[in-house]
Amino acid sequence: MSGVTTIYLIRHGETASNVEGRFRGRADIPLSENGFRQAEALGLAFRDIELSAIYSSPLIRAMQTAEAVAKGRKTPIIEHESFLNIDLGDWTGKPRAEIEAKYPELWQKWRTVPEDMVIPGGEGVMDVMRRSLDGLNALAAKHMGEKIAVVSHRAVLKPLIAGALGILKPFFWKLHLDTVGWSMLRSSQGSFTLVHMNIINHIENVTVEVV
């Protein structure tokens, strides 16, 4: 499709912290054994899709997922700071139960309107939306008429999709993304269209997180 950029948005594979229910943020956690299996299945699902470039959050779990997509092709993997995970500040690495007990008011806000809060020492969801959407707009223009992949994190892809589609807040908990689930946007003349959302039929052991 001439002039149309196709963008595959991919959430990274499972990590131990996903299973343990820990807030990950910018902690640099590798994929778990199941996460590597998920990433391998993702790579097989994408093997017949021609990609001009694969962009990734610099964190290792995203890069390892991107490497699975890149396997067997010459497509470069490019680290992109716009898709780095949200900075969760004081919550980084802590289990959800501890956060709920220590920060009950903020926890309630996180569970209802995370768009309207900033975790102590961290970054706001709306700030994530702005930086990730700026990055996406730049890539859509750069790769006009091509297909690209972006590997990132749940707390980046949710606001990114909402921003691309103009979904008003509260949006965060209205969107669901599983590990190595992929979504697809098409961009034309500065406008985005959602074509697919959270496709997971390529994997058996899905890591489902609702919080």
N, C-alpha and C positions, 0 to 999 in steps of 0.2 A: 504494500500500500504506500504509494509515493507520498512523502510529506508527513506520514504518520509514524510516530515512534512507539514501539511496543516495549513495555517495561514489565518485567517479571519481578515482583517483590517477594522475597523469600525470608521466612524466619529461620534462624539457625536451628541446629539439632539439639537434642536433649543434653543437659549437663547434670551432674550430681545435685547441684543446687536447685534445679527444677524439681527433682524428685523429693528433695528434703524440704521444699517450701521456703527457701531462703531468698531474700531480695538480692539480686545479682548486681544491678547497676553496672558500674565500670570495673568490677572485680574481673580479672582476666582468667576465666575458668575454661578449661578445655572440654570438649565433648566427652560424654560418658561412652561406655561400650555400645549401649543402645543408640546413643546419639550418632556414633560413627556408622552404625547400620542404617539409621534413618537417612543420613547424608548420602550413603552409598546408593540407597534406593532412589533418592532424589536425583542423583547424578544419572542413573539409568533412565529415569523418567524424562530427563532433559537431553538425552544423548542425540536425539534427532532434531533438536531445535538449534538453529544457527544463531549464535550470539556474537555481536560485534565486540562486546566488552562485558566483563563481570566486575561490578563494584562491590566493595565490602566494607563494613565496619572494621576498624583495625583490631578489635578484640579477637582472641584466638578462636573462640567458639564459632564466630562468624567466618573467619578466614578458613577454618577447617571445613566448614560447610561449603564455602565457595570453591575450595580445592576439589571437592567431590564433583561439583558441577563442571569444573574446568578439566577434569580428568579425560584424557584422550583427545583433547583439542588444543589448538594453539592460541585460543582466546586468552588475553591477559587478565589477571586479577589485579585490580587497582584499589588500594586502600583509600577510603573517602571519609574524612572527618564529619561530614554532614550526617552520616548514618551511624555514628558512634552512639552507644546506648546512653540513655538518660543517666545523669549523675544523681544517685540516690543518697548522697551525703552520709549522714549519720546512720541511715538504715542499711547501708551496704553490707552484705554478708550476714545479716541478722535474720533469724527465722521469723515467720509471720506472727507466731504466738507471742514472741517477745515484744515485737512492735506493738501489737494490740494491747498488751499489758502496760507497756511503758508510755505509749503515746495514744491513749484512748480517743481523745478528741480528733487528733490528726488521722488516726486510723479510720474513724467514722467518715471523715472527709474524703480520705483515699478511696473508700468503698462506695462513695456516692458521687462526689464531684472533684476528682483529682485534678481537673483542669483549673480549679480555683485555689490550689495550694502549692506551696513549695516545701519540700522536705528539708529540715534543718541541714544547712551546709550543701544542699543539692540544687537541682535545676528544675524549673517548672515545665509541666507538660506542654504549655502553649509556646514556651521557648524552643522546645524540641520540635514542635510543629513548624515554627518559622525557619529554623536552620535546615531541617530536613527537606522542607518544601523548596527552599531556595536551591538546595543541591539538586533536587529532582528536576526543577525547571531548567536549570543549566544543562543537565544531562539530556533532557528531552530535546533541547535546541541543538546540542552538539551532535546528537545521534539521530537526527531527523531521517526518517525512512528506514531506520535500522531496528534491531531487536537487542535489548540489553537486559542484564539481570542485576538486581540490587539485593545483597544479603545483609540483613540487619536484625533488629530485636523487636520484640512485641511492643515495648513502650516507645519505640520510634515509629514502627509501621502503622500502629493505630492512629496516632495524630497525623502522620503523613498522609494516609488514605483519607482521613477526615478533611484535612486541609486541601488536598487535591480535588475533592468532590464538593467542597463547600458545606460540609455537614456541621451544623451549629452545635455548640456544647450544651449539655453534657453528651459527649459521644464515646468516651473511652470504654465504658462497660457495655456499650451497645454493639461493639465490634469484637469478634472472637478470632484469634489466630493461634493455631496449634504449632508445635515444633515441626520444622521443615514443611509446614503448610505454605503453599504459594498462591499469590494473587496476581492478577494481570491488569495493568492500565494501558490504555492507548491515549496518546497525546497528539493533538492536532491544533494548530493555530492558538496555542496557549491554553487549551482546554483539555481536561482529562475525562476519560470515560472508564468506568470500572467494568471489565469484561468477565473476570473470574475472581472468586473470593475464597481463600482458605481451602484450596484443593489438597486433599490428603489421601487420595485413593492409591497412592504409590507406596504407602507404608502400612505395616501391620500393627506395630506397637506404638500407638500415638500417645504422646505425653500431654494430657489434658490438664490445663490449669484454669480455674475459674476466678481466682483472686490474684 
